[in-house]
Amino acid sequence: MSKSVKISNHVEIGSGKPLTLIAGPCVIESYDLCYEVANQASKICSQLGIQFIFKSSFDKANRTSSSSFRGFGLDQGLSVLEKIKHQLNIPVTTDIHESWQPKEISSVVDLMQIPAFLCRQTDLLQAAAESGKPVNVKKGQFLAPWDMENVVKKLTSFGCEEILLTERGASFGYNALVVDFRSLPIMKKMGYPVVFDATHSVQIPGGLGNKSSGQREFVLPLAKAAVAVGIDALFMEVHPNPDEALSDGPNMIKLDDMEAYLKILVSIHNLSKEG
C-alpha cells in the first residue's frame, strides 16, 4: 500500500482516500478562463466526492515551435494562480522547468509538477524537493516504469517524501504514444501514490508539423482503464473550447463533458475499491 501525500489542508492523496482530480487548461490564457474552469470543476468534484487540485502553466517551455504561445510568464501567471487559490479555496499546481523556479513559486503553489521531459534533471528535482512542497513527477515518454525508482531515490535523497508519480504514455515510434497499464502497479510498488494523465496520453507530439495533435476521443476509455487498474489521482487538461485553445487543444477535453466523464470514473473507482 502506498503512503498518502497531503496537498495543503484540503487534499490527501493515497490508498483509501477519495479519488483526486488534477485539472485545468494547459496554459494560463487569461484569468477569466482559469476561473471559469476552476470554479466549475471545483463544484462538480465537490458534488461527486472527488478531491480537486487546479493546474495551469505560467510557461510552457517545451512547445514544438518557438512561435507558439508559452503563457503569461512567472509573475503574471503566479498572480492568476494565487487569485484562483484564495477565491475558490482550492490547492493549485503548475509546471516548473528551471531549478530557480521552485523557490519563486513555493509561496503560492501547493504542489510542484515536473514535466515528463525533465524527470531526470537532477538539479530541478533537488530544487523541487528542497522547496518543502510535495512533488508530482511525470514519467518520461522515454522511460520504463521501473526506471522511476531512480527518480524517487533522487527526490528522497534531497529530503522529499511527499511524492506523486504520473503515467502519461510512452513513445511508440514517431509521433505516437501508447499507455502500458502495467506501469501503474509497477510504480505503485515504489510506495507512493500514482496519477494517470489521461489527456497527454492521447497526445500526438509534433503531429501537426509545427505543433502537437491529439485524439481526445480516447481520453475517457483510457481513463476508465486506468481507474479500473487502480490509481490515486487523475490528471486532465480541460478547456471550454479546446479547438480554440492556445496549447494542447486536440488532446484536452471540453469543460462541458467533464461532469459526465467524472461520474463514470468515480463509479469505477468506487467499484475498484470494493474489489
C-alpha atoms as an extended CHARMM CRD file, in Angstrom:
* protein
*
       275  EXT
         1         1  MET       CA              0.0000000000        0.0000000000        0.0000000000  PROA      1               0.0000000000
         2         2  SER       CA              1.3390000000        3.4220000000       -0.9440000000  PROA      2               0.0000000000
         3         3  LYS       CA              1.7020000000        6.1780000000        1.6100000000  PROA      3               0.0000000000
         4         4  SER       CA             -0.6320000000        9.1380000000        1.4260000000  PROA      4               0.0000000000
         5         5  VAL       CA              0.5340000000       12.5790000000        0.3570000000  PROA      5               0.0000000000
         6         6  LYS       CA             -1.0570000000       15.6880000000        1.8190000000  PROA      6               0.0000000000
         7         7  ILE       CA             -1.5600000000       18.6070000000       -0.5620000000  PROA      7               0.0000000000
         8         8  SER       CA             -2.2830000000       21.7160000000        1.5540000000  PROA      8               0.0000000000
         9         9  ASN       CA             -5.0860000000       21.3200000000        4.0920000000  PROA      9               0.0000000000
        10        10  HSD       CA             -7.6710000000       20.2910000000        1.5310000000  PROA      10              0.0000000000
        11        11  VAL       CA             -6.4400000000       17.1900000000       -0.2530000000  PROA      11              0.0000000000
        12        12  GLU       CA             -4.7880000000       13.9380000000        0.8090000000  PROA      12              0.0000000000
        13        13  ILE       CA             -3.8980000000       11.5160000000       -1.9820000000  PROA      13              0.0000000000
        14        14  GLY       CA             -3.2680000000        7.8170000000       -1.4760000000  PROA      14              0.0000000000
        15        15  SER       CA             -4.7520000000        4.3810000000       -0.9080000000  PROA      15              0.0000000000
        16        16  GLY       CA             -8.0810000000        4.5320000000        0.8810000000  PROA      16              0.0000000000
        17        17  LYS       CA             -8.5250000000        8.2170000000        0.0810000000  PROA      17              0.0000000000
        18        18  PRO       CA            -11.1140000000        9.6710000000       -2.3340000000  PROA      18              0.0000000000
        19        19  LEU       CA            -10.2010000000        9.9300000000       -5.9980000000  PROA      19              0.0000000000
        20        20  THR       CA             -8.3950000000       13.1880000000       -6.7650000000  PROA      20              0.0000000000
        21        21  LEU       CA             -8.6320000000       15.2320000000       -9.9580000000  PROA      21              0.0000000000
        22        22  ILE       CA             -5.7690000000       17.4800000000      -11.0620000000  PROA      22              0.0000000000
        23        23  ALA       CA             -7.1990000000       19.5960000000      -13.8640000000  PROA      23              0.0000000000
        24        24  GLY       CA             -7.2850000000       22.9060000000      -15.6870000000  PROA      24              0.0000000000
        25        25  PRO       CA             -6.3970000000       24.4720000000      -19.0400000000  PROA      25              0.0000000000
        26        26  CYS       CA             -2.9520000000       23.5400000000      -20.3390000000  PROA      26              0.0000000000
        27        27  VAL       CA             -1.6120000000       27.0810000000      -20.1500000000  PROA      27              0.0000000000
        28        28  ILE       CA             -2.8460000000       30.2440000000      -18.4540000000  PROA      28              0.0000000000
        29        29  GLU       CA             -4.5340000000       32.1480000000      -21.2870000000  PROA      29              0.0000000000
        30        30  SER       CA             -6.4230000000       34.5730000000      -19.0550000000  PROA      30              0.0000000000
        31        31  TYR       CA             -7.6790000000       34.9270000000      -15.5010000000  PROA      31              0.0000000000
        32        32  ASP       CA            -11.3020000000       34.6100000000      -16.6750000000  PROA      32              0.0000000000
        33        33  LEU       CA            -10.5950000000       31.2930000000      -18.4170000000  PROA      33              0.0000000000
        34        34  CYS       CA             -8.8340000000       29.8460000000      -15.3770000000  PROA      34              0.0000000000
        35        35  TYR       CA            -11.5730000000       30.9970000000      -13.0240000000  PROA      35              0.0000000000
        36        36  GLU       CA            -14.3140000000       29.5260000000      -15.2280000000  PROA      36              0.0000000000
        37        37  VAL       CA            -12.6320000000       26.1100000000      -15.3840000000  PROA      37              0.0000000000
        38        38  ALA       CA            -11.5530000000       26.0410000000      -11.7390000000  PROA      38              0.0000000000
        39        39  ASN       CA            -14.9480000000       27.1790000000      -10.4410000000  PROA      39              0.0000000000
        40        40  GLN       CA            -16.9480000000       24.6710000000      -12.4660000000  PROA      40              0.0000000000
        41        41  ALA       CA            -14.5150000000       21.8040000000      -11.8310000000  PROA      41              0.0000000000
        42        42  SER       CA            -14.4510000000       22.5120000000       -8.1060000000  PROA      42              0.0000000000
        43        43  LYS       CA            -18.2490000000       22.4460000000       -7.8770000000  PROA      43              0.0000000000
        44        44  ILE       CA            -18.5360000000       19.2130000000       -9.8790000000  PROA      44              0.0000000000
        45        45  CYS       CA            -15.8400000000       17.4840000000       -7.8310000000  PROA      45              0.0000000000
        46        46  SER       CA            -17.4930000000       18.5710000000       -4.5790000000  PROA      46              0.0000000000
        47        47  GLN       CA            -20.8120000000       17.1180000000       -5.7150000000  PROA      47              0.0000000000
        48        48  LEU       CA            -19.1810000000       13.8060000000       -6.7110000000  PROA      48              0.0000000000
        49        49  GLY       CA            -16.9430000000       13.4000000000       -3.6800000000  PROA      49              0.0000000000
        50        50  ILE       CA            -13.7580000000       13.9250000000       -5.6870000000  PROA      50              0.0000000000
        51        51  GLN       CA            -10.8380000000       15.9530000000       -4.3460000000  PROA      51              0.0000000000
        52        52  PHE       CA             -9.6710000000       18.7290000000       -6.6780000000  PROA      52              0.0000000000
        53        53  ILE       CA             -6.3880000000       20.4860000000       -7.4550000000  PROA      53              0.0000000000
        54        54  PHE       CA             -6.3350000000       23.2180000000      -10.0900000000  PROA      54              0.0000000000
        55        55  LYS       CA             -3.4950000000       23.0890000000      -12.6370000000  PROA      55              0.0000000000
        56        56  SER       CA             -2.4230000000       25.5200000000      -15.3180000000  PROA      56              0.0000000000
        57        57  SER       CA              1.0350000000       26.5120000000      -16.5570000000  PROA      57              0.0000000000
        58        58  PHE       CA              2.5310000000       30.0020000000      -16.3740000000  PROA      58              0.0000000000
        59        59  ASP       CA              5.0590000000       28.9310000000      -19.0160000000  PROA      59              0.0000000000
        60        60  LYS       CA              5.1430000000       26.0390000000      -21.4830000000  PROA      60              0.0000000000
        61        61  ALA       CA              8.8550000000       25.8990000000      -22.1500000000  PROA      61              0.0000000000
        62        62  ASN       CA              8.7100000000       22.7940000000      -24.3440000000  PROA      62              0.0000000000
        63        63  ARG       CA              6.4000000000       23.9180000000      -27.1490000000  PROA      63              0.0000000000
        64        64  THR       CA              7.0930000000       22.3650000000      -30.5540000000  PROA      64              0.0000000000
        65        65  SER       CA              7.6340000000       25.7510000000      -32.2090000000  PROA      65              0.0000000000
        66        66  SER       CA              9.3440000000       28.8600000000      -30.8440000000  PROA      66              0.0000000000
        67        67  SER       CA              6.4420000000       30.8900000000      -32.2440000000  PROA      67              0.0000000000
        68        68  SER       CA              3.8150000000       29.0410000000      -30.1710000000  PROA      68              0.0000000000
        69        69  PHE       CA              2.1520000000       30.7310000000      -27.1990000000  PROA      69              0.0000000000
        70        70  ARG       CA              4.0400000000       29.8980000000      -23.9960000000  PROA      70              0.0000000000
        71        71  GLY       CA              1.9610000000       31.5950000000      -21.3470000000  PROA      71              0.0000000000
        72        72  PHE       CA              1.8870000000       34.7030000000      -19.1630000000  PROA      72              0.0000000000
        73        73  GLY       CA              5.2860000000       34.2370000000      -17.5720000000  PROA      73              0.0000000000
        74        74  LEU       CA              6.0620000000       33.7230000000      -13.9050000000  PROA      74              0.0000000000
        75        75  ASP       CA              4.8870000000       36.9350000000      -12.2300000000  PROA      75              0.0000000000
        76        76  GLN       CA              1.5820000000       37.3460000000      -14.0300000000  PROA      76              0.0000000000
        77        77  GLY       CA              0.9340000000       33.5970000000      -14.0400000000  PROA      77              0.0000000000
        78        78  LEU       CA              1.5190000000       33.3070000000      -10.3030000000  PROA      78              0.0000000000
        79        79  SER       CA             -0.8460000000       36.2150000000       -9.7240000000  PROA      79              0.0000000000
        80        80  VAL       CA             -3.6130000000       34.3200000000      -11.5410000000  PROA      80              0.0000000000
        81        81  LEU       CA             -2.9290000000       31.0950000000       -9.6340000000  PROA      81              0.0000000000
        82        82  GLU       CA             -2.8870000000       32.9170000000       -6.3070000000  PROA      82              0.0000000000
        83        83  LYS       CA             -6.2500000000       34.5760000000       -7.0060000000  PROA      83              0.0000000000
        84        84  ILE       CA             -7.8110000000       31.2590000000       -8.0230000000  PROA      84              0.0000000000
        85        85  LYS       CA             -6.4000000000       29.5740000000       -4.9200000000  PROA      85              0.0000000000
        86        86  HSD       CA             -7.7750000000       32.1070000000       -2.4540000000  PROA      86              0.0000000000
        87        87  GLN       CA            -11.0550000000       32.9610000000       -4.1720000000  PROA      87              0.0000000000
        88        88  LEU       CA            -12.1110000000       29.3220000000       -4.5270000000  PROA      88              0.0000000000
        89        89  ASN       CA            -10.1950000000       27.9310000000       -1.5240000000  PROA      89              0.0000000000
        90        90  ILE       CA             -8.5600000000       25.1790000000       -3.5690000000  PROA      90              0.0000000000
        91        91  PRO       CA             -4.9560000000       23.9550000000       -3.9230000000  PROA      91              0.0000000000
        92        92  VAL       CA             -3.0810000000       24.8150000000       -7.1200000000  PROA      92              0.0000000000
        93        93  THR       CA             -0.1740000000       23.3670000000       -9.0590000000  PROA      93              0.0000000000
        94        94  THR       CA              1.9120000000       24.3080000000      -12.0800000000  PROA      94              0.0000000000
        95        95  ASP       CA              4.8720000000       23.0810000000      -14.1420000000  PROA      95              0.0000000000
        96        96  ILE       CA              8.4290000000       24.0430000000      -13.2950000000  PROA      96              0.0000000000
        97        97  HSD       CA             11.2360000000       23.9610000000      -15.8590000000  PROA      97              0.0000000000
        98        98  GLU       CA             14.2010000000       25.7000000000      -14.2380000000  PROA      98              0.0000000000
        99        99  SER       CA             15.9390000000       24.9830000000      -10.9310000000  PROA      99              0.0000000000
       100       100  TRP       CA             15.4450000000       28.5940000000       -9.7420000000  PROA      100             0.0000000000
       101       101  GLN       CA             11.6640000000       28.4560000000      -10.1040000000  PROA      101             0.0000000000
       102       102  PRO       CA             10.5920000000       26.3310000000       -7.0840000000  PROA      102             0.0000000000
       103       103  LYS       CA             11.8450000000       28.9370000000       -4.6340000000  PROA      103             0.0000000000
       104       104  GLU       CA              9.9750000000       31.6670000000       -6.5100000000  PROA      104             0.0000000000
       105       105  ILE       CA              6.6280000000       29.8620000000       -6.6270000000  PROA      105             0.0000000000
       106       106  SER       CA              6.5940000000       27.9120000000       -3.3510000000  PROA      106             0.0000000000
       107       107  SER       CA              4.6670000000       30.6570000000       -1.5610000000  PROA      107             0.0000000000
       108       108  VAL       CA              1.7470000000       30.1750000000       -3.9690000000  PROA      108             0.0000000000
       109       109  VAL       CA              1.5960000000       26.6230000000       -5.2970000000  PROA      109             0.0000000000
       110       110  ASP       CA              0.7490000000       23.5980000000       -3.1670000000  PROA      110             0.0000000000
       111       111  LEU       CA              2.3210000000       21.0010000000       -5.4620000000  PROA      111             0.0000000000
       112       112  MET       CA              5.3640000000       21.1770000000       -7.7400000000  PROA      112             0.0000000000
       113       113  GLN       CA              4.9340000000       19.4550000000      -11.1090000000  PROA      113             0.0000000000
       114       114  ILE       CA              7.9510000000       18.1220000000      -13.0220000000  PROA      114             0.0000000000
       115       115  PRO       CA              7.2640000000       17.7460000000      -16.7720000000  PROA      115             0.0000000000
       116       116  ALA       CA              7.9600000000       14.3570000000      -18.3400000000  PROA      116             0.0000000000
       117       117  PHE       CA             10.8210000000       15.6560000000      -20.4920000000  PROA      117             0.0000000000
       118       118  LEU       CA             12.6030000000       16.8530000000      -17.3330000000  PROA      118             0.0000000000
       119       119  CYS       CA             12.0200000000       13.9580000000      -14.9440000000  PROA      119             0.0000000000
       120       120  ARG       CA             15.7290000000       13.0400000000      -14.8540000000  PROA      120             0.0000000000
       121       121  GLN       CA             17.0560000000       16.5780000000      -14.3670000000  PROA      121             0.0000000000
       122       122  THR       CA             18.8290000000       16.2690000000      -11.0320000000  PROA      122             0.0000000000
       123       123  ASP       CA             19.1440000000       19.9960000000      -10.2790000000  PROA      123             0.0000000000
       124       124  LEU       CA             15.4480000000       20.5410000000      -10.9620000000  PROA      124             0.0000000000
       125       125  LEU       CA             14.4490000000       17.5810000000       -8.7740000000  PROA      125             0.0000000000
       126       126  GLN       CA             16.7060000000       18.8300000000       -5.9900000000  PROA      126             0.0000000000
       127       127  ALA       CA             15.2460000000       22.3430000000       -6.1230000000  PROA      127             0.0000000000
       128       128  ALA       CA             11.6970000000       20.9750000000       -6.1020000000  PROA      128             0.0000000000
       129       129  ALA       CA             12.4880000000       18.6670000000       -3.1820000000  PROA      129             0.0000000000
       130       130  GLU       CA             14.0980000000       21.4490000000       -1.1650000000  PROA      130             0.0000000000
       131       131  SER       CA             11.0770000000       23.7280000000       -1.6660000000  PROA      131             0.0000000000
       132       132  GLY       CA              9.2890000000       21.7770000000        1.0410000000  PROA      132             0.0000000000
       133       133  LYS       CA              6.3000000000       21.1900000000       -1.2220000000  PROA      133             0.0000000000
       134       134  PRO       CA              5.0180000000       17.8160000000       -2.4560000000  PROA      134             0.0000000000
       135       135  VAL       CA              6.3500000000       16.9240000000       -5.9150000000  PROA      135             0.0000000000
       136       136  ASN       CA              4.4690000000       15.3060000000       -8.7960000000  PROA      136             0.0000000000
       137       137  VAL       CA              6.8410000000       13.8000000000      -11.3580000000  PROA      137             0.0000000000
       138       138  LYS       CA              5.5790000000       12.7630000000      -14.7670000000  PROA      138             0.0000000000
       139       139  LYS       CA              7.2870000000        9.6520000000      -16.1140000000  PROA      139             0.0000000000
       140       140  GLY       CA              9.2760000000       10.4940000000      -19.2230000000  PROA      140             0.0000000000
       141       141  GLN       CA              7.9610000000        9.1360000000      -22.5000000000  PROA      141             0.0000000000
       142       142  PHE       CA             11.4100000000        7.5890000000      -22.8970000000  PROA      142             0.0000000000
       143       143  LEU       CA             11.4630000000        5.7450000000      -19.5480000000  PROA      143             0.0000000000
       144       144  ALA       CA             10.3390000000        2.3000000000      -18.4850000000  PROA      144             0.0000000000
       145       145  PRO       CA              8.1600000000        2.4490000000      -15.3620000000  PROA      145             0.0000000000
       146       146  TRP       CA             10.7850000000        0.7210000000      -13.2140000000  PROA      146             0.0000000000
       147       147  ASP       CA             13.2510000000        3.4830000000      -14.1020000000  PROA      147             0.0000000000
       148       148  MET       CA             11.1540000000        5.8540000000      -11.9940000000  PROA      148             0.0000000000
       149       149  GLU       CA             12.7440000000        4.2020000000       -8.9700000000  PROA      149             0.0000000000
       150       150  ASN       CA             15.8410000000        6.2790000000       -9.7060000000  PROA      150             0.0000000000
       151       151  VAL       CA             13.7510000000        9.4530000000       -9.7820000000  PROA      151             0.0000000000
       152       152  VAL       CA             12.2450000000        8.5580000000       -6.4080000000  PROA      152             0.0000000000
       153       153  LYS       CA             15.7040000000        7.9020000000       -4.9700000000  PROA      153             0.0000000000
       154       154  LYS       CA             16.8900000000       11.3150000000       -6.1370000000  PROA      154             0.0000000000
       155       155  LEU       CA             13.9460000000       13.0880000000       -4.5210000000  PROA      155             0.0000000000
       156       156  THR       CA             14.2220000000       11.2100000000       -1.2370000000  PROA      156             0.0000000000
       157       157  SER       CA             17.9810000000       11.8080000000       -1.1180000000  PROA      157             0.0000000000
       158       158  PHE       CA             17.1910000000       15.5290000000       -1.2030000000  PROA      158             0.0000000000
       159       159  GLY       CA             14.6980000000       15.2050000000        1.6490000000  PROA      159             0.0000000000
       160       160  CYS       CA             11.3760000000       14.8920000000       -0.1930000000  PROA      160             0.0000000000
       161       161  GLU       CA              8.9790000000       12.1480000000        0.9200000000  PROA      161             0.0000000000
       162       162  GLU       CA              5.7850000000       13.6870000000       -0.4580000000  PROA      162             0.0000000000
       163       163  ILE       CA              5.9000000000       12.2880000000       -3.9900000000  PROA      163             0.0000000000
       164       164  LEU       CA              3.3550000000       11.5600000000       -6.7320000000  PROA      164             0.0000000000
       165       165  LEU       CA              4.2790000000        9.5210000000       -9.8220000000  PROA      165             0.0000000000
       166       166  THR       CA              2.3820000000       10.1680000000      -13.0590000000  PROA      166             0.0000000000
       167       167  GLU       CA              1.9590000000        7.9180000000      -16.1030000000  PROA      167             0.0000000000
       168       168  ARG       CA              1.4550000000        9.8550000000      -19.3650000000  PROA      168             0.0000000000
       169       169  GLY       CA              2.2270000000        7.3510000000      -22.1160000000  PROA      169             0.0000000000
       170       170  ALA       CA              5.4150000000        6.0660000000      -23.7030000000  PROA      170             0.0000000000
       171       171  SER       CA              6.9300000000        6.8330000000      -27.1140000000  PROA      171             0.0000000000
       172       172  PHE       CA              5.8530000000        4.3200000000      -29.7240000000  PROA      172             0.0000000000
       173       173  GLY       CA              7.7070000000        5.0240000000      -32.9350000000  PROA      173             0.0000000000
       174       174  TYR       CA              7.4170000000        8.5480000000      -34.3210000000  PROA      174             0.0000000000
       175       175  ASN       CA              4.6060000000       10.9420000000      -33.2930000000  PROA      175             0.0000000000
       176       176  ALA       CA              2.7640000000        8.3280000000      -31.2510000000  PROA      176             0.0000000000
       177       177  LEU       CA              2.2980000000        7.3820000000      -27.6140000000  PROA      177             0.0000000000
       178       178  VAL       CA              0.9710000000        4.1940000000      -26.0690000000  PROA      178             0.0000000000
       179       179  VAL       CA             -0.0480000000        3.5070000000      -22.4810000000  PROA      179             0.0000000000
       180       180  ASP       CA              1.3000000000        0.3750000000      -20.8440000000  PROA      180             0.0000000000
       181       181  PHE       CA             -1.0790000000       -0.1350000000      -17.9370000000  PROA      181             0.0000000000
       182       182  ARG       CA              1.4420000000       -2.4040000000      -16.2280000000  PROA      182             0.0000000000
       183       183  SER       CA              3.2380000000        0.8140000000      -15.3090000000  PROA      183             0.0000000000
       184       184  LEU       CA              0.5430000000        1.7510000000      -12.7800000000  PROA      184             0.0000000000
       185       185  PRO       CA              1.0310000000       -1.2070000000      -10.3790000000  PROA      185             0.0000000000
       186       186  ILE       CA              4.7740000000       -1.1930000000      -11.0720000000  PROA      186             0.0000000000
       187       187  MET       CA              5.1280000000        2.4120000000       -9.9480000000  PROA      187             0.0000000000
       188       188  LYS       CA              2.6980000000        1.9070000000       -7.0720000000  PROA      188             0.0000000000
       189       189  LYS       CA              5.0620000000       -0.7160000000       -5.6360000000  PROA      189             0.0000000000
       190       190  MET       CA              7.5510000000        2.1300000000       -5.0940000000  PROA      190             0.0000000000
       191       191  GLY       CA              5.3640000000        3.2160000000       -2.1990000000  PROA      191             0.0000000000
       192       192  TYR       CA              3.8980000000        6.4660000000       -3.4820000000  PROA      192             0.0000000000
       193       193  PRO       CA              0.5210000000        7.4700000000       -4.9550000000  PROA      193             0.0000000000
       194       194  VAL       CA              0.1350000000        7.0660000000       -8.7100000000  PROA      194             0.0000000000
       195       195  VAL       CA             -1.5460000000        9.5180000000      -11.0880000000  PROA      195             0.0000000000
       196       196  PHE       CA             -2.7870000000        8.8580000000      -14.6260000000  PROA      196             0.0000000000
       197       197  ASP       CA             -2.5010000000       11.7150000000      -17.1210000000  PROA      197             0.0000000000
       198       198  ALA       CA             -5.4380000000       10.9440000000      -19.3880000000  PROA      198             0.0000000000
       199       199  THR       CA             -5.0760000000       13.8610000000      -21.7990000000  PROA      199             0.0000000000
       200       200  HSD       CA             -1.3300000000       13.8420000000      -22.5180000000  PROA      200             0.0000000000
       201       201  SER       CA             -1.5850000000       10.0850000000      -23.0590000000  PROA      201             0.0000000000
       202       202  VAL       CA             -3.6110000000       10.7650000000      -26.2170000000  PROA      202             0.0000000000
       203       203  GLN       CA             -1.2910000000       13.4790000000      -27.4770000000  PROA      203             0.0000000000
       204       204  ILE       CA              0.4510000000       13.0830000000      -30.8430000000  PROA      204             0.0000000000
       205       205  PRO       CA              3.7250000000       15.0020000000      -30.3190000000  PROA      205             0.0000000000
       206       206  GLY       CA              4.5450000000       17.1330000000      -33.3520000000  PROA      206             0.0000000000
       207       207  GLY       CA              1.6250000000       15.5390000000      -35.1620000000  PROA      207             0.0000000000
       208       208  LEU       CA              0.6810000000       18.7450000000      -36.9590000000  PROA      208             0.0000000000
       209       209  GLY       CA              4.2160000000       19.5920000000      -38.0500000000  PROA      209             0.0000000000
       210       210  ASN       CA              4.8070000000       22.7780000000      -36.0630000000  PROA      210             0.0000000000
       211       211  LYS       CA              2.6100000000       21.7300000000      -33.1280000000  PROA      211             0.0000000000
       212       212  SER       CA              1.2490000000       18.6370000000      -31.4610000000  PROA      212             0.0000000000
       213       213  SER       CA             -2.0150000000       16.9380000000      -32.3060000000  PROA      213             0.0000000000
       214       214  GLY       CA             -4.1520000000       14.5920000000      -30.2310000000  PROA      214             0.0000000000
       215       215  GLN       CA             -7.1430000000       12.2550000000      -30.0500000000  PROA      215             0.0000000000
       216       216  ARG       CA             -9.4060000000       13.4560000000      -27.2750000000  PROA      216             0.0000000000
       217       217  GLU       CA            -11.9900000000       10.8040000000      -28.1720000000  PROA      217             0.0000000000
       218       218  PHE       CA             -9.7620000000        8.2750000000      -26.4070000000  PROA      218             0.0000000000
       219       219  VAL       CA             -9.4010000000       10.2010000000      -23.1320000000  PROA      219             0.0000000000
       220       220  LEU       CA            -12.3960000000        8.5670000000      -21.4600000000  PROA      220             0.0000000000
       221       221  PRO       CA            -11.6140000000        4.9490000000      -22.4960000000  PROA      221             0.0000000000
       222       222  LEU       CA             -8.0300000000        5.2330000000      -21.2510000000  PROA      222             0.0000000000
       223       223  ALA       CA             -9.1130000000        6.9610000000      -18.0400000000  PROA      223             0.0000000000
       224       224  LYS       CA            -11.6760000000        4.2210000000      -17.3800000000  PROA      224             0.0000000000
       225       225  ALA       CA             -8.9940000000        1.5700000000      -17.7970000000  PROA      225             0.0000000000
       226       226  ALA       CA             -6.5580000000        3.3910000000      -15.5090000000  PROA      226             0.0000000000
       227       227  VAL       CA             -9.1280000000        3.8890000000      -12.7590000000  PROA      227             0.0000000000
       228       228  ALA       CA            -10.1080000000        0.2220000000      -13.0040000000  PROA      228             0.0000000000
       229       229  VAL       CA             -6.4730000000       -0.8620000000      -12.7260000000  PROA      229             0.0000000000
       230       230  GLY       CA             -6.0960000000        1.3200000000       -9.6600000000  PROA      230             0.0000000000
       231       231  ILE       CA             -4.8550000000        4.8900000000       -9.4130000000  PROA      231             0.0000000000
       232       232  ASP       CA             -4.9800000000        7.5120000000       -6.6990000000  PROA      232             0.0000000000
       233       233  ALA       CA             -5.4460000000       10.5810000000       -8.8600000000  PROA      233             0.0000000000
       234       234  LEU       CA             -6.3980000000       11.5440000000      -12.3860000000  PROA      234             0.0000000000
       235       235  PHE       CA             -4.8240000000       14.3490000000      -14.4130000000  PROA      235             0.0000000000
       236       236  MET       CA             -6.8360000000       16.0150000000      -17.1870000000  PROA      236             0.0000000000
       237       237  GLU       CA             -6.4140000000       19.2210000000      -19.1210000000  PROA      237             0.0000000000
       238       238  VAL       CA             -9.7660000000       20.9240000000      -19.6220000000  PROA      238             0.0000000000
       239       239  HSD       CA            -10.9220000000       23.8930000000      -21.6850000000  PROA      239             0.0000000000
       240       240  PRO       CA            -14.3320000000       25.4160000000      -22.5390000000  PROA      240             0.0000000000
       241       241  ASN       CA            -13.4230000000       25.3000000000      -26.2370000000  PROA      241             0.0000000000
       242       242  PRO       CA            -10.3700000000       23.0860000000      -26.8330000000  PROA      242             0.0000000000
       243       243  ASP       CA            -10.3690000000       23.7440000000      -30.5790000000  PROA      243             0.0000000000
       244       244  GLU       CA             -9.5690000000       27.3880000000      -29.8530000000  PROA      244             0.0000000000
       245       245  ALA       CA             -7.0850000000       26.7100000000      -27.0230000000  PROA      245             0.0000000000
       246       246  LEU       CA             -3.6150000000       28.2140000000      -27.3190000000  PROA      246             0.0000000000
       247       247  SER       CA             -1.8650000000       24.9830000000      -26.2680000000  PROA      247             0.0000000000
       248       248  ASP       CA             -2.7050000000       21.2500000000      -26.3730000000  PROA      248             0.0000000000
       249       249  GLY       CA             -6.2060000000       21.8110000000      -27.7650000000  PROA      249             0.0000000000
       250       250  PRO       CA             -6.5240000000       18.4940000000      -29.6600000000  PROA      250             0.0000000000
       251       251  ASN       CA             -5.9670000000       16.3760000000      -26.5510000000  PROA      251             0.0000000000
       252       252  MET       CA             -7.8660000000       18.4890000000      -23.9940000000  PROA      252             0.0000000000
       253       253  ILE       CA            -11.4150000000       17.5970000000      -23.0460000000  PROA      253             0.0000000000
       254       254  LYS       CA            -14.3350000000       20.0040000000      -23.2190000000  PROA      254             0.0000000000
       255       255  LEU       CA            -15.3620000000       21.5620000000      -19.9340000000  PROA      255             0.0000000000
       256       256  ASP       CA            -18.9860000000       20.6640000000      -20.6760000000  PROA      256             0.0000000000
       257       257  ASP       CA            -18.0460000000       16.9730000000      -20.9180000000  PROA      257             0.0000000000
       258       258  MET       CA            -16.1630000000       16.8160000000      -17.6400000000  PROA      258             0.0000000000
       259       259  GLU       CA            -19.0800000000       16.0900000000      -15.3150000000  PROA      259             0.0000000000
       260       260  ALA       CA            -20.3150000000       13.1420000000      -17.3840000000  PROA      260             0.0000000000
       261       261  TYR       CA            -16.7840000000       11.7290000000      -17.5730000000  PROA      261             0.0000000000
       262       262  LEU       CA            -16.2030000000       12.0800000000      -13.8440000000  PROA      262             0.0000000000
       263       263  LYS       CA            -19.4960000000       10.4180000000      -12.9210000000  PROA      263             0.0000000000
       264       264  ILE       CA            -18.4000000000        7.3390000000      -14.8530000000  PROA      264             0.0000000000
       265       265  LEU       CA            -14.8740000000        7.4090000000      -13.4590000000  PROA      265             0.0000000000
       266       266  VAL       CA            -15.8280000000        7.8450000000       -9.8230000000  PROA      266             0.0000000000
       267       267  SER       CA            -18.2520000000        4.9280000000      -10.0770000000  PROA      267             0.0000000000
       268       268  ILE       CA            -15.4550000000        2.7330000000      -11.4470000000  PROA      268             0.0000000000
       269       269  HSD       CA            -13.1360000000        3.9820000000       -8.6960000000  PROA      269             0.0000000000
       270       270  ASN       CA            -15.6710000000        3.0350000000       -6.0260000000  PROA      270             0.0000000000
       271       271  LEU       CA            -16.1130000000       -0.4270000000       -7.5470000000  PROA      271             0.0000000000
       272       272  SER       CA            -12.3600000000       -0.9880000000       -7.7330000000  PROA      272             0.0000000000
       273       273  LYS       CA            -12.0340000000       -0.1250000000       -4.0320000000  PROA      273             0.0000000000
       274       274  GLU       CA            -14.6700000000       -2.7360000000       -3.1860000000  PROA      274             0.0000000000
       275       275  GLY       CA            -12.8080000000       -5.3240000000       -5.2320000000  PROA      275             0.0000000000
